[in-house]
Amino acid sequence: MPLKTKEEKACDALREFILSGAVPTGEFFSQRRLADRIGAAVVTVRAALRQLENEGLVESIPKWGVRIPQETRASLQDRYYLREVFEVEAVGQIVSRRDVIDKETLRRLAIQCDELVGDSADIPTDFGTAHVTGRAT
């Protein structure tokens, strides 16, 4: 596995920091304080924040700063619309393969995936593999 750049390490640290809920939504945050918190240079934090903005985790407001975007009614509707599209597609895939995949196989795979997750908040890589391939690694 290749070594990560400073920007990638900073991006990972900031992503974890943001996703942990340590930064309130809607409030602008200090890039200098973020740099101090993760032990990186401000220029490195700025590069990481640009990446996180591309991912949609933060938004940059010119002359104001960077913040975690607040959810709006429209953004939530968009999110649920996309979820519905994906779920309908998933059901379509299952129905189209009903002669190959039976109810018991799906139940067994669901149990297998649940066992991979357990009580942990961290979802292991095996979980995604089991969902995609139908087999745990």
N, C-alpha and C positions, 0 to 999 in steps of 0.2 A: 504494500500500500504506500503510495507516494506521501511524502511529508507535506503538511499543510502550510500555506503561506500565512504571514501575520494577519492579513486581511481575512482569510478563511477562519483562522482561530478566533479572531475578534468577532466575526459574523456569528460563529457558533455560540460564543459566550453571550453575545447580545441577544440572540434568538432565545436562548435558554432563559436569560434574565427577563425578557419580555413575556415569554409564554408562561413563566412562573407566576405572573400577575404582580410582580414587584413594581411595575411602572403603571400608574393609572391611565386609563384611556382618556384621550382628549387633552391631557396636560403636556405642555412642551417640556422637554428635558434637556439638561445641559450636556453637551458633547464632552466637555472637559470632565464633568463628574463621571460620565460613563467611562471615559478613558482611564480615570483614576481607579474606578471600581474594578475594571477588568485588567488593569496593568498594561495598557497599550497607549501608543501615541494618539493624539487627537486626529492627525491625518489618517491614521489607520482606522479609527472609529468612523470617520466620515466615509471612507471607502466601504466599510462594512454596512453602514446605514444606507448607502446607495443600493447595495445588494438587497437589503431587507425591504427597501422601498419597492424594488422590482418584484419582490415576493408578495408585496401587499401587507406586510406586517407593520410598516410605519409609513407616514406621509410627511413630506417636506412642504412647508408653507413658506414661500419666499418672504424674507424680512421678519419672520416670526421664529422659525426653527423646525424641529422635527418632533412629531408626536405619534402616539398610537391612535389610529383613526377611530372615531366613535361610530358605533353601529347606528344606522338609520333605518327607518321603515323600508326604504327602497333597497338598501344593501341586504337586509334580511330576506326580503322577498326574492331578490336575485339568488341568494344562497339556497333558499328552499326550492326555487324553481329548478336550479341545477341539480339539487339532490333528487327531486322528483324525476327529472330526465334520466339520471343515472339508475335510479331504482327501477323505473319502467324498462330500461334497456336490460338490466340484470334479470328481471322477471322474464322478458322476452327471450333471453339467452337460455334460461332454465327451461322454459316451455318448449323451445325449439329442440332441446336435447332431452326431452322427457323420456324418449325411448332408451337413451344411454344412461341418464342419471335418474335413479328412482328416489323416492321419499326417504327411504332408510339410509341410502348413501349420503344424502344431504344432511340428515340428522347426525350421522356418524361424523361427518366432516365438521359440522357446527360444534359438536362436543369436543372434537380434537382441537379446534381453534380455541375454544373456551379454556381447555386445559393448558394450552400454550400461554395464554394470557394470565390465568390464575387470578390472584388478588392484586397483582402488581399494576401500577399505573403505567409502567413502561411496557409497551407492546413489543415483544421480541420479533426479530426478523423472520423467524419460523412461521409466525402468524400470517404474514403477507404471502409467504411461499405456499402455505397450506391453502389459503384462499384462491390463489392463482392457479396452482397446479393440482389441487385436490390431494396433495401429499405433504406431510411434514418432513422436514429434512432430518 
